[in-house]
Amino acid sequence: MYYAWAERNSKPEVPSNEKRKRNKVNGMISVDAMSGEIYLELKPNSKTEDVAKYFIDLCKDMNKDNVDKLFIALDNNSTHKEKMKMQLKEHLQASGLADKIAVEFIHTPAYSPDFNLAEGVVA
C-alpha cells in the first residue's frame, strides 16, 4: 500500500506499477453438454471479429456432428454485443449454414463471473 503527502486542495500522486508488462490471455470455451467435449481457444487479444470467427468455427464443427441448434451463454463483454451476432449471422448465411444450425444466445447477469466457464480456465 502506498501513501503520499499533498498540498491542500491538490490531488496527490500515488506511485503505481500499472505500466509493468502483464501477461494477458482471453479464453473462449464451449462445452458439449451431451459428451462433455471441450472446444477451447486462447488468444492474447480478442476483438469482436475473433469472437465471431470462434463461433463460426464452432458452428461448422457442430454441423459436422449433426447438431442443429446451439445454445451459447455469453457474459457482458463488449465483444459479445450485436456487432458480433450480425457478423456471425452474415458468415453463417454466406457459408450456407444458416438453414442447418440455429444459434440462440443466453446472456449471464452482469457481474457474475461464476457463471462464466472461461473464467475458471484462464483466471
N, C-alpha and C positions, 0 to 999 in steps of 0.2 A: 504494500500500500504506500502511496506517495502523499506527501503534504507539501504545501508551499505557502509562502508569505506573499501578500499583495497589498498594494496601496488601497485605501478605502475607495469604493466606487469603481474599482477596476477588476478585470477578470484575471485570475491567476493562471499562469501556465503550468500545467502539470505534466511532468515527463511521461512519455508513453513509448512503448516498443511496437506500436502498430505498423511501423514501416519495415519491421522484420519480415523476411520472406517466410510465407507459410505454405505448407503443402495442402492443397485443396482438391477434393475429388467429389464429383457428382455421380450419384448412383441411380440407375433406372433398373427396377426389378419387377418381374412378373412371376407369379406362381400359378401353375395349373392346379386348380382346386381338386381335380379328379386324380391326377397322377402324382402331384407334388413336385413336378419338374419345374426347375427354376430357370428363368431367362434373365440374365444379368448383364448389364453393360455399365462400365465405369469410364468416366471421361474427366479430363482436367477442367473443362468448362462445358457448360451446357446452355445452348440457346434454344429458342422456340423451334428452329428448324431441326436441331438434333433430336429433340423430343418427338417431333412429328415423324422423323425418319425411324426412330426406335419403334414407334407404334406401327409404322408401315411394315417394317421387317417382321415384327411380331405377328401382324395380321397375315402376312404371306406364309409364315411358318405354321400358324394355326390353321390356315386354309388347307395346307398340305395334309394336316391331320384331321380334315373334315369337320373342323369346328365352324359353326355358322353364326355364333354370337359370342361376343366378348364383353365382359363387364370390367371396366377399368376404374380403379379407385385412384383419385388424384388428390394431392394436398393443394394448398392455395398458392403455390409458387407461380410467379408471373409467367413462366414458360408453359403453363397449363391452361391458358385462357383461350378465348375464341379464335385467335390467330392460329394457334396450333391445331385446333379442331378443324378449322377451314382447310389448312394445308393437308391434314390427314384425309379429309373428305375428297379434296381435289386429286390427291395421289391414288386413293382407292378407286375413284372413277376412271382415272387415266390408265390404271393397271387392269381394269376390268373386275376388280374385287368388290366393288360397291354393292353388287347384287348377290354376292356369295357370302359375305360376312357382315353382320350388324355389330356396331360398336356403341355401347352405352357407357357414359361417364358418370361416375358417382364421386362427388367431392366430399372429402373429410371436413369436419368442422375446423374452423380457424384455431390455431394454437393447440393442435392435438398431435404432436409428433409420435405419440404412442400408437396411433392408427396407421403410421407410415412404415411399411416393411423396410424400405431402403434406409431409414434412419438407423435401424439396428445393424445393418450390414456395413455402412460406411462411417458410422459415428465412432 
